[in-house]
Amino acid sequence: MCDRDLWLKRVRRPRRHSQGGFSPIEVLVAAAVGLSALAAVLSFNRFQMLTLRNQTTQVDVQTTVRNIVELFAREVRRAGANPGCRIAGFNGLVDARSYYLRMQSDLNGDGVLTGVGEDVTYQYNWDADAVQRTDRGSGGTTETLASGVGWGDSIIRYFDGNGNEMNTWYWGSLSPAERSAVRRIRIQLNLTGKALGISGTRPLLAQASADVDLRNRYFLGKTACPGS
């Protein structure tokens, strides 16, 4: 074999490539990095999901507070309604406390207080941790308007015609004379909602208040019923 043939044989011989793969350590490192990245993505997605759900819950709690306050204000405004003066010596406020208010209105003018919405009670129920409304005119049914009441700020306050607050001494009740002098009632409501979180997230809070004038009281001076 001449030198030329030997040279061609060497040129045409295929080169061998290295067949070596990843080492076990490299595989473990790559797997750890991948799992860490996946955990970070999942954690971020979970955080975003919980944030959105908490925002929705916050809106629900705030809406509930506003609805309760609006309902309370609407019924307080018509307290003491006595068209036709069919009920003598009618006060309108049967019991007034810092956590409890019972009010009456002769809405249909029939002289009795047995109709729907004519004998209504609002109370902060300590045992049930709830705001409740009882309508004695519809069979005495009690409905829970909301639960999770923040008692520290939830209170019903009473004011006379000069704007002076009438103290109920927390557990006490206004006397009949004091109830007759009430011209304005303020409701302050503070509700809490459970927040979703990984660790100890503070509860969601919603607050609302309203000052309500007893409009029927302002007409008593001109259109007073006998015995009022």
C-alpha positions as CSV (number, residue, x, y, z in Angstrom):
1,M,0.0,0.0,0.0
2,C,1.4,3.3,-1.1
3,D,1.5,6.4,1.0
4,R,-1.3,7.9,-1.0
5,D,-3.7,5.0,-0.2
6,L,-2.8,5.1,3.5
7,W,-3.5,8.8,3.6
8,L,-6.9,8.4,2.0
9,K,-7.8,5.6,4.4
10,R,-7.1,7.8,7.4
11,V,-9.1,10.7,5.9
12,R,-12.2,8.5,5.3
13,R,-12.2,6.9,8.7
14,P,-15.2,8.2,10.7
15,R,-14.3,10.2,13.8
16,R,-15.7,8.9,17.1
17,H,-17.6,11.4,19.2
18,S,-17.8,11.3,22.9
19,Q,-20.8,9.3,24.2
20,G,-20.6,10.7,27.8
21,G,-24.0,12.0,29.3
22,F,-24.9,14.1,32.4
23,S,-23.6,13.0,35.7
24,P,-26.0,12.1,38.5
25,I,-25.0,15.3,40.3
26,E,-25.9,17.4,37.3
27,V,-29.3,15.7,37.0
28,L,-30.0,16.4,40.6
29,V,-29.0,20.0,40.4
30,A,-31.2,20.5,37.3
31,A,-34.1,18.8,39.0
32,A,-33.8,21.0,42.1
33,V,-33.6,24.2,40.1
34,G,-36.7,23.1,38.1
35,L,-38.7,22.3,41.2
36,S,-37.7,25.6,42.8
37,A,-38.9,27.5,39.8
38,L,-42.2,25.5,39.7
39,A,-42.8,26.1,43.4
40,A,-42.2,29.8,43.0
41,V,-44.7,30.0,40.1
42,L,-47.3,28.0,42.0
43,S,-46.8,30.1,45.2
44,F,-47.3,33.3,43.2
45,N,-50.4,32.0,41.5
46,R,-51.9,30.9,44.8
47,F,-51.2,34.3,46.3
48,Q,-52.9,36.0,43.4
49,M,-55.9,33.7,43.7
50,L,-56.2,34.4,47.5
51,T,-55.9,38.1,46.9
52,L,-58.7,38.1,44.4
53,R,-60.9,36.0,46.7
54,N,-60.2,38.3,49.6
55,Q,-61.1,41.4,47.5
56,T,-64.4,39.8,46.6
57,T,-65.1,38.9,50.2
58,Q,-64.3,42.5,51.2
59,V,-66.8,43.9,48.7
60,D,-69.4,41.5,49.9
61,V,-68.9,42.5,53.6
62,Q,-68.9,46.2,52.7
63,T,-72.1,45.7,50.7
64,T,-73.8,43.8,53.5
65,V,-72.9,46.6,56.0
66,R,-74.4,49.3,53.7
67,N,-77.5,47.3,53.1
68,I,-78.2,46.8,56.8
69,V,-77.6,50.5,57.6
70,E,-79.9,51.6,54.8
71,L,-82.6,49.2,55.9
72,F,-82.3,50.3,59.5
73,A,-82.4,54.0,58.5
74,R,-85.5,53.5,56.4
75,E,-87.4,51.9,59.2
76,V,-86.3,54.3,61.8
77,R,-87.5,57.3,59.7
78,R,-91.1,56.0,59.8
79,A,-91.1,55.0,63.4
80,G,-94.0,56.5,65.3
81,A,-96.2,56.8,62.2
82,N,-99.8,57.2,63.5
83,P,-102.0,58.3,60.6
84,G,-105.5,59.2,61.8
85,C,-104.3,59.3,65.4
86,R,-105.9,55.9,66.0
87,I,-103.4,55.0,68.7
88,A,-103.5,57.4,71.7
89,G,-100.2,58.2,73.5
90,F,-98.2,56.5,70.8
91,N,-94.4,56.8,71.3
92,G,-92.9,54.8,68.5
93,L,-89.9,53.7,70.4
94,V,-90.7,50.8,72.7
95,D,-87.2,50.0,73.9
96,A,-84.0,51.8,73.2
97,R,-80.5,50.5,74.2
98,S,-77.0,50.7,72.8
99,Y,-77.4,47.3,71.2
100,Y,-81.2,46.9,70.9
101,L,-84.0,49.0,69.4
102,R,-87.6,48.1,69.2
103,M,-89.8,50.5,67.2
104,Q,-93.4,50.6,66.1
105,S,-95.3,52.3,63.3
106,D,-99.0,52.1,62.3
107,L,-98.2,51.9,58.6
108,N,-101.6,51.0,57.3
109,G,-103.5,53.3,59.7
110,D,-105.8,50.6,61.1
111,G,-105.0,51.4,64.7
112,V,-103.3,48.1,65.5
113,L,-99.6,47.2,65.2
114,T,-99.9,43.7,63.8
115,G,-99.0,44.4,60.2
116,V,-95.8,43.5,58.5
117,G,-93.1,46.0,59.4
118,E,-95.2,47.7,62.1
119,D,-93.3,46.2,65.1
120,V,-89.6,45.8,64.4
121,T,-86.6,45.1,66.5
122,Y,-82.9,45.4,65.6
123,Q,-80.3,44.0,67.9
124,Y,-76.7,43.0,68.2
125,N,-76.9,39.5,69.4
126,W,-73.9,38.8,71.6
127,D,-74.4,35.1,71.8
128,A,-74.8,34.6,68.0
129,D,-72.2,37.3,67.2
130,A,-74.7,38.7,64.7
131,V,-77.0,41.5,63.7
132,Q,-80.6,40.4,63.8
133,R,-84.0,41.8,62.8
134,T,-87.3,40.6,64.3
135,D,-90.6,41.5,62.7
136,R,-93.4,40.8,65.2
137,G,-95.9,41.8,62.6
138,S,-95.1,38.8,60.5
139,G,-95.3,36.1,63.1
140,G,-92.2,37.2,65.1
141,T,-89.7,35.9,62.6
142,T,-86.1,36.7,63.3
143,E,-83.6,36.9,60.5
144,T,-79.8,37.2,60.8
145,L,-78.7,40.1,58.7
146,A,-75.0,39.6,59.2
147,S,-72.6,37.7,61.4
148,G,-69.1,38.6,62.7
149,V,-70.0,41.9,64.4
150,G,-67.2,44.0,65.8
151,W,-68.8,44.9,69.1
152,G,-66.3,47.6,70.0
153,D,-67.5,50.0,67.3
154,S,-71.0,48.6,66.7
155,I,-73.5,50.7,68.7
156,I,-76.8,52.5,68.5
157,R,-76.8,56.0,69.8
158,Y,-79.6,58.4,70.6
159,F,-79.8,62.2,70.5
160,D,-82.4,64.8,71.6
161,G,-83.6,67.8,69.7
162,N,-80.6,69.9,70.8
163,G,-78.1,67.3,69.6
164,N,-77.3,66.1,73.1
165,E,-76.5,62.4,73.3
166,M,-78.7,60.4,75.6
167,N,-76.5,57.9,77.5
168,T,-77.8,54.4,77.7
169,W,-74.9,53.3,80.0
170,Y,-74.1,50.4,77.6
171,W,-76.4,47.8,79.2
172,G,-79.1,50.3,80.2
173,S,-82.4,51.3,78.5
174,L,-83.8,54.8,78.0
175,S,-86.8,55.7,80.1
176,P,-90.2,56.4,78.5
177,A,-89.6,60.1,78.9
178,E,-86.1,59.9,77.4
179,R,-87.5,57.8,74.5
180,S,-90.1,60.5,73.8
181,A,-87.3,63.1,73.7
182,V,-85.3,61.2,71.1
183,R,-85.1,63.1,67.8
184,R,-82.2,61.4,66.1
185,I,-80.7,57.9,66.1
186,R,-77.3,56.9,64.9
187,I,-76.3,53.4,64.0
188,Q,-72.6,52.4,63.8
189,L,-71.9,49.0,62.4
190,N,-68.6,47.2,62.1
191,L,-68.5,43.8,60.5
192,T,-65.6,41.4,60.0
193,G,-65.1,38.8,57.3
194,K,-62.6,35.9,57.4
195,A,-59.6,36.5,55.1
196,L,-57.9,33.7,53.3
197,G,-54.2,33.5,53.6
198,I,-51.2,31.2,54.3
199,S,-50.6,32.5,57.8
200,G,-52.5,34.6,60.2
201,T,-54.0,37.1,57.7
202,R,-55.9,39.9,59.5
203,P,-59.7,39.7,59.2
204,L,-61.4,41.8,56.6
205,L,-63.2,44.8,58.1
206,A,-66.1,46.9,56.9
207,Q,-67.7,49.9,58.6
208,A,-70.7,52.1,58.0
209,S,-72.8,54.5,59.9
210,A,-75.9,56.7,59.5
211,D,-77.7,59.5,61.4
212,V,-81.4,59.1,61.0
213,D,-84.0,61.7,62.0
214,L,-87.3,60.5,63.3
215,R,-89.4,62.5,60.9
216,N,-92.7,61.8,62.6
217,R,-91.4,63.5,65.8
218,Y,-90.9,66.8,64.0
219,F,-94.5,67.0,63.1
220,L,-95.9,66.3,66.6
221,G,-95.8,70.0,67.5
222,K,-98.2,70.9,64.8
223,T,-100.2,67.8,64.3
224,A,-100.1,66.2,67.7
225,C,-102.5,63.4,68.4
226,P,-104.6,63.5,71.5
227,G,-102.6,62.2,74.5
228,S,-99.3,62.7,72.7
